[in-house]
């Protein structure tokens, strides 16, 4: 069964980057020097790991293990029913594939993926926090999410032998007996250390990009002609690289993407002056639906939006139907079909 599943996914990957049999498509002309420079700017991948100087346990193995335990521990919620993993599901690429996230109650926005989150500079759809550890604390205090309090979280860590032991190994001392807020802040730091390990694997685009960097000929079995035409639109006519820049395909800035026009009636969301964080495009194929409110169902819908409507910052691209298809094929090539993360076999803490 495993062999059949692997073979099926292999065929799916090939289909995502190869045109259908018999499809009429012209060979893409050679890339210009400026196009090559723009394409190479989206790599190499992965990027070197840099630890967070604002988090004293960033990159520390004991903190990562502690954060993993915390991430999936439902006892940290007020009801004992929810955890970070309720909305950020590993098998769904650290999202939930729902229009809006929901734990104790439905929230206003779509659950963003946590993949490559260590490369972010602002966190949350509206960039409300500038550190991953601070962002990791927010769901604990939101009544619609975990609905807990600093005292609830701190008391669990003090009383639970395994959590207290792992806290001590990560931070060098037992949880404070009196400072609930300090303990909760350390929980955020440990969760951040764990999330910093989430990294997307290299994709068909990365193999193409590396071959281009080495001056190798780009054969269709390396990267399809449709994907090559799509990447030319992405870095050229589409101007997509102005927002989705760098190896992670995100500037990390806040921009008006125009998706607010699709918000459900009676649920307006102004974000930060109408702007929302530019998400990574890596593993985008696995994180539908799209937009801060999750009202954009497919990649084709997202491309059609930018082609026909745009936003206050972006003029409509006016792409032809075939150009839109090529751009979608390119976007699909930024994904693989699995999340490489697997849970650690964590032994008891002594």
N, C-alpha and C positions, 0 to 999 in steps of 0.2 A: 504493500500500500504506500509506504514512504517513497519507494522508487517511482511509482506512478505519479504521486503528488509532485515530486521534484521535476519529473519530466514535463508535467503540465505547466508548472511555473516557468520552466525553461522556454517552452513554446510561447507562453504569454509574453515573456521578455522580448523574444525575437519578434513577435507580432507588433510590439509597441514601438520598435525602432526600424521595422522593415515595411515597405509598402506592400499592399495586397498583390497577389500574383496577377499579372496581366494589367496592372494599373498603368495608365499612360502618364508618364512623368518625364520631364526633360532633365538631363544631367545638369546639376547645378554648376555654374561657372566657377573657376578657381576663386578663392577668397582674396580680397585685396589686402594690402599691408595693414590698413587701418582696421579692417574687419578682423584680421588675425590678432592684432593687438587687443581689440575689444574682447575677443573670445578667450584669449589666454589670461585676461584679467580675472576670469571666473575660476581660477585655480592657482596652484595645484591643490588637490584635495586628498586627504584631510589636511587642515592647517595645524601648525604646531600648537601643542597645549600650553596655555598660559594660565597660571593660577590667579585667583581673585585676591588682590592685595587687601581688599576690605574685609575679607573673611579669613580669619586666622586658622581655620581648619580646611580651607580649600586645598584639594589635592592630597589630603591625609587619608590613608586607607581606613583607619578606624572610624573616621567621620563618615566616609562613604558607606560603610557597612551599617553604621548606626542610622544614617539617613534612609537606607533601604528598608530597615525595619520600621521606621516611623512612617514611611510613605504608604505602606500597606496596612497599618495598624488602625482598625476601626474604633478601637477604644478611645482614640484621641478625639473623636467627635462626641458631641453632647449626648446623642442618642445611642452611640455604640454601633451604628449601622453604616457609617460612611468613612472613607479614607481619601487621601489624595488620589489613590488608584481607582476610585469610583468614576471619576471623570477622565483622568489621564490613564487610559488602559494600555498596557504594553503591547498587547496583540493588535491594537488599533493605532499603533504608532504614537502612543502617548496622547491620544485624543479619544473621543467617544463616537465620532461620526454622526452625532446628533446636531440638529439645528442650533440648540442652545444647551449648555451644560445644566445638569440638575443633580443635586444631592438631596438635602433636606427640602429644597424647593427649586424651581427653575430659576436660573439667573438670566440676565439680560443679553448675554453674549455667547457666542460660539466658543467651545473649548479649544484653545490653540494647542498645537503640538509642542512638546518639550524638546524635540530633536534639535541638537546644536545650540541649545539655549545658552551655553557658556559663552557664545560669541555675541550675545546681545548686550546692548547698552541701556535700553529702557525696557521695562517689563509691564505686561498687561497691555490690552488693546489700545488703551489711551496713554500708555507710557507713564502711568501714575507713580511707579517706583523706579529708582535707578540702581537697585541692587537686587540680585536674585534671592539673597537671604531674606530681605524685607518682603519681597513679593511672595515668598513661600509661607510667610506668617499670615498673610491676609485671609486665606480661606478658613483658617481656624476661627477667626473672629466674625465672619460673615454668617448671619443666622440662616441664610439660604444654602450655605455650603456645610461646613462641619459644625458651625454654631457653638463652638466651645468658648472657654474663657482661659486667660492665663493661669488661673488657679487650677482649673480642671486638668490642663496639660501638665503643669508642674507637679501636681499631686500624683498623677499616674507615674511619672518618671521617678519620683521619690520612692514610691511604694513598690513598684515592679522591679524585682531583682535583676532581670535581664536588661531592661531598659536603663536602670541606674548604673549597672556595670558597664554597658556600652557607652553611656554618657561619660563616665569617668575615664574610659580609655581614649575617647575622642578629645575631651577637654582638659584632662589632667586632674580633675577633682570631681567630687560628687555634686549632684544638683544642689543649688543653694536651698537652704531650709526655709528661707524667708522671702527671697526675691523672685516672685513668680514671673514677672516680665523679663528678667534676665534669663531665666530658664527657657521661656518661650522664644526669646531671641536666639538662643543657642540651638534650639530645635530648627529654626529657620536656616541657620548656618549649616547644620548637618544635612538637612534636606537639599540645600544648594550644592553641597559637596557631592551628593549622590546624583543629582540631576546634571551636573557638569560632565558626567560620564556618558551621557546620551549622545551618540554621534552616528550620523548616517554613513553607510558604506559607500565606496566609490560606485559610480553609475555608468551607463553607456556613454553619457556625455563626457565624463571624466576620461574614459579611454580614448574617445575622439579628441578631446582637448590635448591630451598628452601626446597623441600621435601627431597632431598638428604642430605642437611645440618642437617635436623632434624632426619635423620635415618629412614625415612618412606619408605615403599616398593614402588617401582615405577611401577605402573600398566600401561598397554597400554593405558587406557583411560585418564591417566594423561600425559603421554609422550610416543609416539609410539616407537616401537622397532627399526624402521628405524632411527628415530631421535637420539636414544641412540647410535646406531652404528655410526651415523654421528658425534656426539659430541666426541666419542672416537677417531675418525680419526682426528678431529679438534685439540684436545689437545695432540694427540700422533703422529701417523705416518705423518700427514700433517704438523705438526709444526706451524700451523696457529696462535697459541697464542703468538708466538714470536713477531708478528707485531700487531695482533688484540687482544690486552691484556686488562685486567681489566674489570670493569663493563660495560664500554662503548664500549668494543671490538675495541679499538684503542689505540696504543701507542702514537699517535700524532706526531710521527717522520716522516722523509722523507725517503722513500725507493724506490728502483727500482723494480717495479712490473712486468716489461716486457710488459706492454700493449702498449708501444710506437711502438712495431712492427706492430700494427694494425692501426696506424695513416693513414689517407687518404693521397694519393699520393700528394706530393708537400706541405704538411702541417706538417713538422717535428716540434716537441716540446721537447726541451731538459729538460724542467723543471729546477730543481736545480741540475746540474751535473747528469742529467739522472734520478733523484729521484723526487717523488711526495709524498704528505702527505697521510698517511694511514687513510682512512676514517672509521667512525663508521660502524659497521655492523648492528646496530639496525635499524629496519624498512627498511632494505635493499630491501625487497620484493617490496616496493612501490616506489623505486627511480631509476628504470631502465630508460635508459641504463647506463652502468657502465664504469669506467675508466675516467681519466682526459679529454679524448677527446670524450667519449661517444660512442666508436665504439664497445663495448662489449655488445651485445643485452640482454643476459639473464644470470641468475645465473648459469645455466648449462654451458654456454659458458665460464664464468669466471673460474669455477671449472675445465673444460676441459683444459683451458690454463695452469693452475698451474700443472695439471697432466702431460701434454704432453710437454710444452715448458719451463715454469718457467721464470727466468730472470738471469741477471748477478749475483744476490745475492742469488737466490733460485734455487736449482736443481729441475728438474721435479719430481713430486711425484710418477708417474707411478701407479696411482690408477686404479683398475679394474672398469668396467662399473657399477657394483653394488655398489662399494665404492663411486664412483662419485655421484650416485643417493642418497645414504645415506647422503653424505655431503650436497647435495642440500636440502634435507628434513630438516636437522639440521638448515641450514641457513634460511630457510623459517620459522622455529620456533622462530626466533629472531624478528619476526614482528607480529603486529596485523594488522587488515585490516582497520584501520581508523586513522586519525590525530585528537587527542582530542581537539586541539585548536579551539576556537570559538571567533568571534569578541566581544569585549566589547560594551555594550550599553553606549557610551560616551555622556554625557550631555554637554550642552554648558558650556564653561569656563567663570567664573565670577571673 
